[in-house]
Amino acid sequence: MIYAGTVSKILCPALRLGYIVAPEPLVDSLVKIRSAMDQHSSPIDQATLARFITEGFFLSHIKRIRKIYAERRDFFIKQFDELLGDRFILQIPEAGLNIVAWLKDEEDFPMIRRITLEIGVRPSTLSFFCIQAKLKPAFVFGFAAWTPTQIRQSLVKLASAFRDSGRDLSYGRRPEPRPRTYPRELKDAIS
């Protein structure tokens, strides 16, 4: 069995390094293949990563970061469902750093897309990741790079923008007008 991975998302995207765990008899062949295909990686970066892995720092880093990402993921799901659950259905993956949010009312997609662009909360559209597939409208939200405070602020901002848009997006119609309230002095003057 051969196991291959990358440190791009786990450690540092700028390193552009990966690793392979393979049976001893395959190591020489894999080294030859790799040197024929790619000679762009810095030897010092490779040596540093190899030491990082062999001395156990990589494993402890993975354990720590998995815990952080799991906490952020759970926090995102809870906050999203609380603030936006009336408009979206989350598709919760078993792993990963993104979550797909399917619209309950597909007709609201253009308006929601416009609002997200206007307020600077910019989830990717799911269709961005597809070449030919025709999918129902959905957004892809990332959570790993954000603190719980940032996650909450962004979701509150998005929920507030939907509310302030003057349209109840979950049902595709305008909400009932709210009764006007006046200060007592003005109310007495009107009556």
Buried (B, 14 or more C-beta within 10 A) or exposed (E): EEEEBEBEEEBEEEBBBBBBEBEEEEEEEBEEEEEEEEEEBEEEBEEEBEEBBEEEEBEEBEEEBEEEBEEBBEBBBEBBBEBBBBBBEBEEEEEBEBBBBBBBBEEBBEBBBEBBEEBEBEBBBBBEEEEEEEEEBBBBBBBBEBEBEEBBEBBBBBBEBBEEBEBBBBEEEEEEEEEEEEEEEEEEEEE
